[in-house]
Amino acid sequence: MGKIKVEKCPIEGLYIIEPTVFGDERGYFVETYNQKDMEEAGLTMKFVQDNQSMSVKGVLRGLHYQKQYPQGKLVRVIRGRVFDAAVDLRKHSATYGKWYGLELSAENKKQFYISEGFAHGFLVLSDEAEFCYKVTDFYHPDDEGGVAFDDPDIGIAWPMEEGMKLILSEKDKHWKGLKDTFSFT
């Protein structure tokens, strides 16, 4: 057994990844990715790019996906806390339109793997958060799609504190609901 634990989520194609943390009086060491451990868990994706973003409290990024060049994403938080969510856009899936979410933080060191065929987004819960992710395909700006983060047909329970002001990009303010969006076949 490797140093990385892989747990299947209730929706096929989503996984919680928990690395082993080795700590002592100096701090800690953690192996955040190990190809052998992932393959032992049945995950054989190949990553082509690493990305990092910083966002302030109340920023909601998403729900995003790529249409013709879908990306699998391995996401984690290295500073702060976010609520991370994925929505199944695979039309013939038994869980089409369903969502799964969890808190990712610098403290819990959990990671979330989102397979191709899902929309993805996150809400920043701390004053600031640094978000890192590996992707299985390159970003194609003309191929981007999105779903409204507040679509009642999906019903994501974003954990917004009372009085929290949401901060959205212009494009994220205008995505349509699940019924009016792209789905993977």
Contacts in CASP RR format, 6 or more apart in sequence:
PFRMAT RR
TARGET T0000
AUTHOR 0000-0000-0000
METHOD contacts of the structure
MODEL  1
MGKIKVEKCPIEGLYIIEPTVFGDERGYFVETYNQKDMEEAGLTMKFVQD
NQSMSVKGVLRGLHYQKQYPQGKLVRVIRGRVFDAAVDLRKHSATYGKWY
GLELSAENKKQFYISEGFAHGFLVLSDEAEFCYKVTDFYHPDDEGGVAFD
DPDIGIAWPMEEGMKLILSEKDKHWKGLKDTFSFT
1 40 0 8 1.000
2 20 0 8 1.000
2 34 0 8 1.000
2 36 0 8 1.000
2 37 0 8 1.000
2 40 0 8 1.000
3 19 0 8 1.000
3 20 0 8 1.000
3 31 0 8 1.000
3 34 0 8 1.000
3 37 0 8 1.000
4 17 0 8 1.000
4 18 0 8 1.000
4 19 0 8 1.000
4 20 0 8 1.000
4 31 0 8 1.000
4 33 0 8 1.000
4 34 0 8 1.000
4 37 0 8 1.000
4 38 0 8 1.000
4 41 0 8 1.000
5 17 0 8 1.000
5 18 0 8 1.000
5 19 0 8 1.000
5 20 0 8 1.000
6 15 0 8 1.000
6 16 0 8 1.000
6 17 0 8 1.000
6 37 0 8 1.000
6 38 0 8 1.000
6 41 0 8 1.000
6 42 0 8 1.000
6 43 0 8 1.000
6 113 0 8 1.000
7 15 0 8 1.000
7 16 0 8 1.000
7 17 0 8 1.000
7 18 0 8 1.000
8 14 0 8 1.000
8 15 0 8 1.000
9 15 0 8 1.000
9 16 0 8 1.000
9 100 0 8 1.000
10 95 0 8 1.000
10 100 0 8 1.000
11 86 0 8 1.000
11 88 0 8 1.000
11 95 0 8 1.000
11 98 0 8 1.000
11 99 0 8 1.000
11 100 0 8 1.000
12 93 0 8 1.000
12 95 0 8 1.000
13 113 0 8 1.000
13 114 0 8 1.000
13 115 0 8 1.000
13 118 0 8 1.000
14 86 0 8 1.000
14 100 0 8 1.000
14 112 0 8 1.000
14 113 0 8 1.000
14 114 0 8 1.000
14 115 0 8 1.000
14 118 0 8 1.000
15 41 0 8 1.000
15 43 0 8 1.000
15 112 0 8 1.000
15 113 0 8 1.000
16 102 0 8 1.000
16 110 0 8 1.000
16 111 0 8 1.000
16 112 0 8 1.000
16 113 0 8 1.000
17 74 0 8 1.000
17 110 0 8 1.000
17 111 0 8 1.000
17 112 0 8 1.000
17 113 0 8 1.000
18 109 0 8 1.000
18 110 0 8 1.000
18 111 0 8 1.000
19 30 0 8 1.000
19 31 0 8 1.000
19 32 0 8 1.000
19 109 0 8 1.000
19 111 0 8 1.000
20 30 0 8 1.000
20 31 0 8 1.000
21 28 0 8 1.000
21 29 0 8 1.000
21 30 0 8 1.000
21 109 0 8 1.000
22 28 0 8 1.000
22 29 0 8 1.000
22 30 0 8 1.000
23 29 0 8 1.000
30 109 0 8 1.000
32 76 0 8 1.000
32 111 0 8 1.000
33 74 0 8 1.000
33 134 0 8 1.000
38 44 0 8 1.000
38 45 0 8 1.000
43 113 0 8 1.000
45 72 0 8 1.000
45 74 0 8 1.000
45 113 0 8 1.000
45 115 0 8 1.000
45 136 0 8 1.000
46 136 0 8 1.000
47 74 0 8 1.000
47 134 0 8 1.000
47 135 0 8 1.000
47 136 0 8 1.000
48 135 0 8 1.000
48 136 0 8 1.000
48 137 0 8 1.000
48 138 0 8 1.000
49 134 0 8 1.000
49 135 0 8 1.000
49 138 0 8 1.000
49 139 0 8 1.000
50 132 0 8 1.000
50 133 0 8 1.000
50 134 0 8 1.000
50 135 0 8 1.000
51 132 0 8 1.000
51 133 0 8 1.000
51 134 0 8 1.000
51 135 0 8 1.000
52 78 0 8 1.000
52 130 0 8 1.000
52 131 0 8 1.000
52 132 0 8 1.000
52 133 0 8 1.000
53 61 0 8 1.000
53 130 0 8 1.000
53 131 0 8 1.000
54 128 0 8 1.000
54 129 0 8 1.000
54 130 0 8 1.000
54 131 0 8 1.000
55 61 0 8 1.000
55 124 0 8 1.000
55 128 0 8 1.000
55 129 0 8 1.000
55 131 0 8 1.000
56 124 0 8 1.000
56 127 0 8 1.000
56 128 0 8 1.000
56 167 0 8 1.000
57 124 0 8 1.000
57 125 0 8 1.000
57 126 0 8 1.000
57 127 0 8 1.000
57 128 0 8 1.000
57 164 0 8 1.000
58 123 0 8 1.000
58 124 0 8 1.000
58 125 0 8 1.000
58 160 0 8 1.000
58 164 0 8 1.000
58 165 0 8 1.000
58 166 0 8 1.000
58 167 0 8 1.000
59 123 0 8 1.000
59 124 0 8 1.000
59 167 0 8 1.000
59 168 0 8 1.000
60 121 0 8 1.000
60 122 0 8 1.000
60 123 0 8 1.000
60 124 0 8 1.000
60 149 0 8 1.000
60 158 0 8 1.000
60 166 0 8 1.000
60 167 0 8 1.000
60 168 0 8 1.000
60 172 0 8 1.000
61 121 0 8 1.000
61 122 0 8 1.000
61 169 0 8 1.000
61 172 0 8 1.000
62 119 0 8 1.000
62 120 0 8 1.000
62 121 0 8 1.000
62 122 0 8 1.000
62 146 0 8 1.000
62 147 0 8 1.000
62 149 0 8 1.000
62 172 0 8 1.000
62 175 0 8 1.000
63 85 0 8 1.000
63 87 0 8 1.000
63 119 0 8 1.000
63 120 0 8 1.000
63 121 0 8 1.000
63 146 0 8 1.000
63 147 0 8 1.000
63 148 0 8 1.000
63 149 0 8 1.000
63 175 0 8 1.000
64 119 0 8 1.000
64 120 0 8 1.000
64 121 0 8 1.000
64 144 0 8 1.000
64 145 0 8 1.000
64 146 0 8 1.000
65 71 0 8 1.000
65 89 0 8 1.000
65 117 0 8 1.000
65 118 0 8 1.000
65 119 0 8 1.000
65 120 0 8 1.000
65 144 0 8 1.000
65 145 0 8 1.000
65 146 0 8 1.000
65 147 0 8 1.000
65 182 0 8 1.000
66 137 0 8 1.000
66 139 0 8 1.000
66 140 0 8 1.000
66 143 0 8 1.000
66 144 0 8 1.000
66 145 0 8 1.000
67 143 0 8 1.000
67 144 0 8 1.000
67 145 0 8 1.000
67 182 0 8 1.000
68 140 0 8 1.000
68 143 0 8 1.000
69 137 0 8 1.000
69 138 0 8 1.000
69 140 0 8 1.000
69 143 0 8 1.000
70 116 0 8 1.000
70 117 0 8 1.000
70 137 0 8 1.000
70 184 0 8 1.000
71 116 0 8 1.000
71 135 0 8 1.000
71 136 0 8 1.000
71 137 0 8 1.000
71 139 0 8 1.000
72 113 0 8 1.000
72 114 0 8 1.000
72 115 0 8 1.000
72 116 0 8 1.000
72 118 0 8 1.000
72 135 0 8 1.000
72 136 0 8 1.000
72 137 0 8 1.000
73 113 0 8 1.000
73 114 0 8 1.000
73 120 0 8 1.000
73 133 0 8 1.000
73 134 0 8 1.000
73 135 0 8 1.000
73 136 0 8 1.000
74 111 0 8 1.000
74 112 0 8 1.000
74 113 0 8 1.000
74 114 0 8 1.000
74 133 0 8 1.000
74 134 0 8 1.000
75 84 0 8 1.000
75 104 0 8 1.000
75 111 0 8 1.000
75 112 0 8 1.000
75 113 0 8 1.000
75 114 0 8 1.000
75 120 0 8 1.000
75 122 0 8 1.000
75 131 0 8 1.000
75 132 0 8 1.000
75 133 0 8 1.000
76 104 0 8 1.000
76 109 0 8 1.000
76 110 0 8 1.000
76 111 0 8 1.000
76 112 0 8 1.000
76 131 0 8 1.000
76 132 0 8 1.000
76 133 0 8 1.000
77 104 0 8 1.000
77 105 0 8 1.000
77 106 0 8 1.000
77 129 0 8 1.000
77 130 0 8 1.000
77 131 0 8 1.000
77 132 0 8 1.000
78 106 0 8 1.000
78 130 0 8 1.000
78 131 0 8 1.000
78 132 0 8 1.000
79 106 0 8 1.000
79 128 0 8 1.000
79 129 0 8 1.000
79 130 0 8 1.000
80 105 0 8 1.000
80 106 0 8 1.000
80 124 0 8 1.000
80 125 0 8 1.000
80 126 0 8 1.000
80 127 0 8 1.000
80 128 0 8 1.000
80 129 0 8 1.000
80 130 0 8 1.000
81 103 0 8 1.000
81 104 0 8 1.000
81 105 0 8 1.000
81 106 0 8 1.000
81 107 0 8 1.000
81 124 0 8 1.000
81 125 0 8 1.000
81 126 0 8 1.000
81 129 0 8 1.000
82 103 0 8 1.000
82 104 0 8 1.000
82 105 0 8 1.000
82 122 0 8 1.000
82 123 0 8 1.000
82 124 0 8 1.000
82 125 0 8 1.000
82 126 0 8 1.000
82 129 0 8 1.000
82 131 0 8 1.000
83 101 0 8 1.000
83 102 0 8 1.000
83 103 0 8 1.000
83 104 0 8 1.000
83 122 0 8 1.000
83 123 0 8 1.000
83 125 0 8 1.000
83 158 0 8 1.000
83 159 0 8 1.000
84 101 0 8 1.000
84 102 0 8 1.000
84 103 0 8 1.000
84 104 0 8 1.000
84 112 0 8 1.000
84 120 0 8 1.000
84 121 0 8 1.000
84 122 0 8 1.000
85 99 0 8 1.000
85 100 0 8 1.000
85 101 0 8 1.000
85 120 0 8 1.000
85 121 0 8 1.000
85 122 0 8 1.000
85 123 0 8 1.000
85 156 0 8 1.000
85 158 0 8 1.000
86 99 0 8 1.000
86 100 0 8 1.000
86 101 0 8 1.000
86 112 0 8 1.000
86 114 0 8 1.000
86 118 0 8 1.000
86 119 0 8 1.000
86 120 0 8 1.000
86 121 0 8 1.000
87 97 0 8 1.000
87 98 0 8 1.000
87 99 0 8 1.000
87 118 0 8 1.000
87 119 0 8 1.000
87 120 0 8 1.000
87 147 0 8 1.000
87 154 0 8 1.000
87 156 0 8 1.000
87 178 0 8 1.000
88 95 0 8 1.000
88 96 0 8 1.000
88 97 0 8 1.000
88 98 0 8 1.000
88 99 0 8 1.000
88 117 0 8 1.000
88 118 0 8 1.000
89 96 0 8 1.000
89 97 0 8 1.000
89 117 0 8 1.000
89 118 0 8 1.000
89 119 0 8 1.000
89 147 0 8 1.000
89 181 0 8 1.000
89 182 0 8 1.000
89 183 0 8 1.000
89 184 0 8 1.000
90 96 0 8 1.000
90 117 0 8 1.000
90 118 0 8 1.000
90 183 0 8 1.000
90 184 0 8 1.000
90 185 0 8 1.000
91 183 0 8 1.000
91 184 0 8 1.000
91 185 0 8 1.000
92 185 0 8 1.000
96 183 0 8 1.000
97 153 0 8 1.000
97 154 0 8 1.000
97 178 0 8 1.000
98 154 0 8 1.000
99 154 0 8 1.000
99 155 0 8 1.000
99 156 0 8 1.000
101 112 0 8 1.000
101 156 0 8 1.000
102 110 0 8 1.000
102 112 0 8 1.000
103 110 0 8 1.000
103 125 0 8 1.000
103 159 0 8 1.000
104 110 0 8 1.000
104 111 0 8 1.000
104 112 0 8 1.000
104 122 0 8 1.000
105 126 0 8 1.000
114 120 0 8 1.000
116 136 0 8 1.000
116 137 0 8 1.000
116 184 0 8 1.000
117 184 0 8 1.000
119 145 0 8 1.000
119 146 0 8 1.000
119 147 0 8 1.000
121 149 0 8 1.000
122 131 0 8 1.000
123 158 0 8 1.000
123 159 0 8 1.000
123 160 0 8 1.000
123 166 0 8 1.000
125 159 0 8 1.000
125 161 0 8 1.000
145 175 0 8 1.000
145 181 0 8 1.000
145 182 0 8 1.000
146 175 0 8 1.000
146 181 0 8 1.000
146 182 0 8 1.000
147 154 0 8 1.000
147 175 0 8 1.000
147 176 0 8 1.000
147 177 0 8 1.000
147 178 0 8 1.000
147 181 0 8 1.000
148 175 0 8 1.000
148 176 0 8 1.000
148 177 0 8 1.000
149 156 0 8 1.000
149 158 0 8 1.000
149 168 0 8 1.000
149 172 0 8 1.000
149 175 0 8 1.000
150 156 0 8 1.000
150 158 0 8 1.000
151 177 0 8 1.000
151 178 0 8 1.000
153 177 0 8 1.000
153 178 0 8 1.000
153 179 0 8 1.000
154 177 0 8 1.000
154 178 0 8 1.000
160 166 0 8 1.000
175 181 0 8 1.000
END
